[in-house]
Amino acid sequence: MRKSPFLLSLVVAGAATFAACGDGADSGSDSTRPTSVGPAPTDDVGSTTSTASTDPVVDPGDGGNYAPTLDPADFVEVIDNPFLPMPVGATWRFEGESDGEVETVEITVTDERRTVLGISAVVVRDVVRIDGEIVEDTRDWFAQDKNGNVWYLGEAVADYENGKLVSTAGSWEAGVDGAFPGIVMPADPQVGDQIRQEFYPGEAEDMMKIVAVGESLTVPAGSFDDVITTHDWTPLEPEVIEAKYYQRGVGKIREEKIAGGDGLAELVEYSLP
């Protein structure tokens, strides 16, 4: 879900939403909490992706064993999570700077649907431009479960140079080639939550930790006072940490690199039908 050249994508349920494999699931836990994911025997993440010499920035607590099982009957058609709403027709425009160049990102919730793991997912288009030229045009697939957690089910990436398609690297789909879905926004985010957002070993392993709630923040699009802050990290780029900020009723309003480089993008305008 990590966008190039900088960032920006829109980017766990309990037993009522999915049955986690293995013996680690707590069927009596709060069904809106992401910490109820149970471990399942898969390849050890550390054996394929651990390049950091220090402890992980985000640790979802599954020991690298992650294999959620989703039931399409547990999903709804509309994504109305308060911190990541995705009504059809919604748009967000971000502006920032990457390596001294002006970067813009335009995100649109389309009326398209894609079926992944038997789940009807919302298709969100994410277009990145550098100095006005398209460098990435991606379709992301999201779905919300009955408890309000927003799942990330994959993406179709298209990278461009001089107007020509040069790569689709980073594309993945849950259920294909060992890839698993993850949560991009829990129904009830709480400080300390640590969540896998995606899991395609060696290709897509973003994780996030909720570090603050109820914050205030001003960006070009306005001043907001019900903001949650996350730190996002992947063992594929262990030196990089990103902070992202989400306003209730709006979605993401800002993101920046706080380690491993420089980069900042802020919401400049948005429209929610």
Buried (B, 14 or more C-beta within 10 A) or exposed (E): BBBBBBBBBBBBBBBBBBBBBBEBBBEEBEBBBBBBBBBBEBBEBEEBBBEBEEEBBBEBEBEBBBBBEBBEEBBEEEBEBBBBBBEBEBBBBBBBBBEEBEBBBBBBBBEEBBEBBEBBBBBBBBBBBBEEEBBBBBBBBBBBBBBBBBBBBBBBBBBBEEEEEEEEEBBBBBBEEBBBBBBBBBBBBEEEBBBBBBBBBEBBBBBBBBBBBEBEBEBEBBEBEBBBBBBBBBBBBBEBBBBBBBBBEBBBBBBBBBEEBEBBBBBBEBEBE
